[in-house]
Amino acid sequence: MESAKRRAPTARPVSHAGIRYEQMRRPMEHGFKQAGGVIAAVDEATGKQLWMVQLYEIQFDEKEERDAQEVYVASLSLDTKAGVLTAIDERKRTWKLRVSDGKPLP
């Protein structure tokens, strides 16, 4: 029997200068209240997370299946000259983060 659960999109991580930027796996284990929309910067040599940031908050409807309401990051891109990470979610919304600390940019 096939599972009714949908597969979360996998945004390909991007790396520069020994740091990998990725959609965080299992962010709820780190205190976040949703599975999608959490980005982490990881030191590739040590595996240590340098920062984590939740891009958006999902308002879950208690009457609907939670998995179906999750919204995930679909793509990540990096502008190394500007020091900006761009994340685009499944709904085509765009966020820009400063790579040094994960702070949102206008």
C-alpha positions in Angstrom: 0.0 0.0 0.0 1.3 3.4 -0.9 1.8 6.1 1.8 -0.6 9.0 1.7 2.1 11.3 3.1 3.8 13.6 0.6 7.5 13.9 0.3 9.1 17.1 1.5 11.1 18.9 -1.3 14.8 18.7 -0.8 16.6 22.0 -1.4 20.1 21.2 -2.5 22.6 22.6 0.1 25.1 25.3 -1.0 28.6 25.6 0.3 31.3 28.3 0.4 34.5 28.7 2.3 33.9 25.6 4.4 30.4 26.4 5.4 27.3 24.5 4.2 23.9 26.2 4.1 21.0 23.8 4.2 17.4 23.3 5.1 17.6 21.9 8.5 16.7 18.2 9.1 14.4 17.5 12.0 14.2 21.1 13.3 11.5 20.1 15.8 14.2 18.2 17.7 15.9 21.6 18.2 12.9 23.4 19.6 11.3 24.6 16.4 7.5 24.1 16.0 7.5 23.2 12.4 9.5 20.9 10.0 9.9 23.3 7.1 11.4 26.7 6.6 14.4 26.3 9.0 17.9 27.0 7.5 21.2 26.1 9.2 24.8 27.1 8.5 27.1 24.1 9.2 30.9 24.1 9.5 31.8 21.3 7.0 35.0 20.3 8.8 33.5 19.8 12.2 29.7 19.4 11.5 29.0 22.1 14.1 25.9 24.2 13.5 27.0 27.9 13.4 23.5 29.3 13.2 19.8 28.3 12.6 17.0 30.5 11.5 13.3 30.0 10.9 12.3 31.9 7.8 8.5 31.9 8.4 5.9 30.7 10.7 3.2 28.2 9.6 -0.3 28.7 11.1 -1.5 25.1 11.4 -5.2 24.3 11.2 -5.9 21.7 13.9 -8.6 20.2 11.8 -6.3 19.4 8.9 -3.4 16.9 8.7 -0.2 18.7 9.8 2.0 17.1 7.1 -0.1 18.5 4.4 0.2 22.0 5.8 4.0 22.1 6.1 5.8 24.4 3.7 9.4 23.6 2.8 12.3 25.5 1.2 12.5 24.4 -2.4 15.8 26.0 -3.4 18.8 27.7 -2.0 21.3 29.9 -3.8 24.4 31.8 -2.6 25.8 35.2 -3.7 29.3 35.0 -2.3 30.3 38.5 -3.3 27.3 40.0 -1.4 27.4 37.4 1.4 23.7 36.7 0.8 21.9 33.4 0.9 18.5 33.3 -0.9 15.9 30.8 0.0 12.7 30.2 -2.1 9.9 28.1 -0.6 7.3 25.9 -2.3 4.9 28.8 -2.5 7.6 30.8 -4.5 8.2 33.2 -1.6 11.8 34.5 -1.3 13.9 35.3 1.7 17.4 36.7 1.9 19.8 36.1 4.8 23.2 37.4 5.6 25.5 34.4 5.5 27.7 35.6 8.4 24.9 35.3 11.0 21.6 34.3 9.3 20.0 37.7 9.9 17.1 38.5 7.5 17.8 41.1 4.8 15.1 43.4 3.3 
